[in-house]
Amino acid sequence: MDAVRPVFYVSDGTGITAETIGHSLLTQFAGLRFATDRLPFVDSPDKAREAAIRVRAAGEAAGVRPIVVNSCVDAELNTLLADSGALMLDIFAPFIAPLEQELGRSREAHIGHAHGIVDFDTYHRRINAMNYALTHDDGMKLDFSDADVILVAVSRAGKTPTCVYLALQHGVKAANYPLTPEDLEAERLPAKLRQYRSKLFGLTIDPHRLHQIRQERRPDSRYAQLDTCRREVAQAETMLRREGIELLSTTHASIEEISSRVMKYLGINREMF
């Protein structure tokens, strides 16, 4: 069996950019095992030396060369990080030279600007969308007139995390409505949702996966029984298809993929912050 290879996402800022790109790269190598860690705010020579020591030690402990996915913009910091002996993957390097040539100017290396607040309007839109998602979670508030999207599914099918992601990453006001046993028995779209039909998007999930998730939340309850999960998923899928609501399985889909598909289907075009 291959050794677990240490991978570090190193940044002079939050590390979110390095981690996002690094994770996408690693998923291309199915079957290999990685132990990942994020080292944010490596923005001084002392911190870069500390990071290099940590990376080197992880590689020695694992017995394999570590990998560093790096978004630091300061050349001195990058040189110090390279002392770790790791494979260094600079996420900006492949793009800077072609951009400088095309734009006719050299880049200005500003530490921590990848996730800086560029304008307060977009920042406040994200905060407002997050507040909206929290106050409209699991049908707590049923006035969906301001919603950009309303996710509909049985309990624990992935509605809440998707709403939170849509809010934080795209500033989308996402509400969600859990289909209750009464809703499912009625076999019709709940009356409170019908006026918002154009905003609805359905989620479904494999019953066995739903059973596992519910078992973690309420072990050995009727709510978590496999038969209950099978029945609710089947009823929900039948209802939503009959009502013409778009349906997506969350079983093997990431939150990013679910969110992108929801936005594309509903024609919501928002930049990623």
N, C-alpha and C positions, 0 to 999 in steps of 0.2 A: 504494500500500500504506500502511495506517495505521502511524503511528509507534509504536514500542514505548513504552508508558506506564510510568513508574516507579511502583511501589507499595511503600509501607513499612508494615510491621506494627510499631507503636511501643507500648511497654508500660513501666510502672514495675516490672514483674516479669519473668517469663521470656519473655513474648510469645507463648506457646503458644495462649492463648485468642484473641488478636487474629489470629494467623496461621490458626488453624483456621476461624474465622468468615469472615475475609477471603478465604481460598482458596475456601470454599463460595460466596461471593458472586461471585467472578471466574469460576467455572466456568459461571455463567449467561450469560456473554457469549462464546459460541463464535465463533472467527474473529478475535478481537482478541488482540493480543500484549502481555504484561505482563512487566516485569522486577521481580521481587519481592526484598525484603530485609527482614530482621527486625532491629529495634533494641531489644534488651531492656535492662532496668534503667535506664531513663531516669527517675530518681527524685530529681532535683535541678534547680534552675533552670539551672545551668551545663550540665548534660547535655542539658536541653531546648533550650537555645540552640544547642548543637553539633549536635543532631539536626535542628533547623530549618534550619541552614546547609547541612547535608548533603542534606536533602530539596530545598531550593531549587536547589542546584547540579545535582542530578540532573535536575530539571525543565528547567532552562536548557539543559543538555547535550542532552536529548532533544527539546527544542522543543515540549513539551506540558506541561500542568499535571499535577503529580504527585498521587497519591492517598495519604492516610495513613489506615490503619485503626488506630484508637487505643483502647487500654484503660487509659490513665492515669486515675486517679481524682481527682487534684489539679487544681482549676480553674486555678491559676496556671501549672502546667506545660502545660495544654491551650492557654492563651492564648499562651504562648511558642511552642509548636509551630505554632500557626496563623499565626505570622509567616512561615512557610515559603511561604505563598501556595498551599498544597496544598488540595485538596478534603479536608476533615476528616470522617471517619466515626467517631463515638464509638459504640462497640458497646454501651455501657451506657445511653446517653441515651434510646432509645425505651422502655425498660422501667422506669427508676427512678421516674418520676412516677406511673404506674399502680400500681406496687407500694407506693409511699409512701401513696397514697390508700387502697388496699385494706387495708394492714397498720396504718394509723393511726399511723405513725411515720416520721421521716426517716432516710435512710440514714446510716451512719457510714463515711466514706471511709477505708479502710485500704489503704495501698500494699502491693502484692505479695501480697495474700491469696488471689487467685484460685487459686493452685497451692500454697498453704501446706500443711504437714502437719497435717491436722485431728486425726487420731488415729493412734497408732502401730500399732494392729492392722491397719488397712487398708494402711499403709505396708509393714509386714512381710509382709503377704499378697502384695503386688506383688513384693517382693524374692524371696520364696520361690518364687513362680510363675515368675519370670525364671530363677532357678537351675534349676528343674525343666525349663523349656523348653530350656535349654542342655545339660543332662545327658541329655535324652531327644530330642536332635536327630538326625535321619537314622538312627533305629533303634540309636543307641549303647547305650541301655539298653532292654531289652524287658520289664521289669516295669512294666506300665501300670496297676496296680491303683489308684494314687492319681490317675490322670489324670482331668480333667474332659472332655477331648476328645482324640481321636487323629486327626490328619489323614493321609490315605492318598493317595498319588499317585506318578507317575513322578518321576524326578529333575528338579529345576529348574522345578517347576510352581507354586511359591509357598508351599510348606509352612512353611519356616523363618521368613520375615518375618511370616507370619500368626500363627504361634505366639508370636513375640516381641511382636507388637502385643497379642494377647490377654492376655499376661502383664503387660505394662507398663501397659496402659490399663484392664484389667478384673480383674487378679489371678486369671486363669483358668490352671489348670495344663494346658498344651497340649503334647502330645507329637506326634511325626510319624514316619511309617514310609514309607521309599521303596520302591516296588515294583521289585524287581530283575528282570532278564531271566528268571531261574529261576522267580520268582513268576508272571510273566506267561505263561510257557510252560505252567505247571501249570493255568492257567485256573480256579483256585479261590482263595478267600481264604486267605492263609497261615495255617497252623495256629496260629501264635503270636498271631494277631489274633482268632481266632474267639470266644474267651471274653470279648472286650471289644467285641463287635458293637454293643452299645447306645451306645458312645462314639465309634464310627467316623463319619467324614465324608470323602467323597472330593472331591478337586480334579482338574480336568482343564484343558487348555490347547490352543489352536490349534497344530497341528504346526509351522506356519511360524514362529510366535512362539517356540516352544520351540527350534526350530533356531537362531534368532537368539541366544537366550540362551546356549545351549550352545556356539555358535561363539565367544562372548566368553570363555567359561571354558576350553574346550579346542578351539582352532581346528583345523578340517579333520580332526578325529578321527572314527572310526566312531561314537562316542557322539553326535557333533553332526550327523551326516549327516541330511538331510531324510527319507530313507527310514526310517532308524532311528526318528526322532521320530514319523513317521506310524504305524509299526507299533506302537510302544510305547503311544502314546495310544489307538489303536484297541483294542488288547488290554486295556488298563487299563479303558477305558470299558465294554467288553463284560463283563469280569469283575465290576466293581462293580455294574453294573445287574443282572446275573444274581444277585448276592448280596443285592440289595435295599438297597445302600448309597446314601444320598443323594449327589448329584453336582452340583458347581458349577464352571463355567468361570471361570478367573481371567484370561482373555485381556484383557478390557476392564473388569475390576472393580478397584476400589481395595481396599487392605488393609482399610480401614474397612468397606466394604460386605461383603467376604468374611467378616470377623469377625462382623458383625451377623447375617448369614444363618446362620452356623454356630451362634451362640448361640441364635438364635430356634428353629432346627430342633431342637436338643438340649435346649431348655427351660432354658438357663443364664441366669439373671437376675442380673446384676451391674451395679452403678452404674459410671459412667465416672469415673475419678479426675481 
